[in-house]
Amino acid sequence: MRLDLFLKKTHLLKRRELAHELCEEGMVRVNGTPRKASYDVKAGDELSFPIYNRALKVRVLDLPGANISRGDQWSFVEILEDKRMPFDEGGFEDPLAPRPKPPTEH
């Protein structure tokens, strides 16, 4: 299963577009290596990624076959680490924050 689809189906991220964007920016690591959204996730992989002011590290226990309810998400992942990081103290950038506009030339 694709990495971005796994993050969406297990409710770790709300939108697949957000998962895809984080993967393409190199912010999602699988077993310590940055991976693209098309990476094939396997049981036993360890995923780490930032979301808002948190840094999550989870282990993949199983792959969902179809859409799952939010209550069943914990049968597919195990949280290994959940760090809270204030934005102003060197935390990750907010992936949902608007991107700064490039300067215009006159």
N, C-alpha and C positions, 0 to 999 in steps of 0.2 A: 504494500500500500504506500502511496506517495506520502512524503513527510508532511506537506501542507494539508492534505486531506486527513491524515491521522490526527494532527493537532486540532482540526476543526471537529471531527467526529467524536473525539474524546472530551470535547468541551474545554480543552485547555486554553484555546483562543476562540473568540466569538465568531470571527469571520475568516473564511479561507483566503480572502484577499490580504488580510493582515498577516496571516501565516506565510503566504507566498512572499510578501514584501520583506518580512523579517529574514526569511531564508535567503532571498536574493541579495540582501545587504550583508550576509555573513554573520548574522546575529544568532542563528540557531546552530548549535553544535551537537553532533552525534558522536558519542564516544570521544569527545574532545576535539573533533575536527569540524570546521564549518562545512555545512552541506547545503546544496540547492534544494528547492522545493520538490524536485523530481526524484530525490533520493528514495530508495526502497527501504522502508522501515521494517525491522525484524524484531521478534521477541528477544529480550535481553539487551537491546540497545539502551544507552543512557542519553537522554536529551537534556540540554540546558539552553535556556533562552530567557531574555528579559521581557517583562510585560509591565507597563506602567512603572511603579517604583519597586518592583520585585524582580528577583532573579530566581527562576525555578530550575530545579534539576530533578528529572523523573526517570524511572526505569520502565520500559515497555514490558508488560507482562503477557499481553495477548493482543491480537489485532481484531478490531470490530468488523463484523461482516456487513452490517447494515447500520442505519441510524440507531443510536442508543439513547436512552433517557439519561438525564443528568445524574440521577441516583445510581446508575450502573457504571458511571465512568471510572470509578475506583477499582473495578475488577479488571481494567485494562492497563492502568498505570499505578506506580507506587512512587510517592513523593520521597525523594532522597534529601532534598535541601530546599528551603524556602526562605530566602534572604530578603529582608525589607531594606531598601536603600533610598535615602532621601535624595531628591534630584540635585540639590545644591551641594552635596558632599561627594561628588564623583560618581554618582549612580548612572545608570543607563539613561539615554535620552528617551523621552516619551515617544513611542512609535506612532501615536495618533496625533501628535502635535503638528500644526501646519508647518510645511517646509518654508524656510525663508526664500523670498523672491530674489533672483539674481539681479545685480545692479543693471540698470538700463543705460545705454549709451545715448548721448544727445548729439 
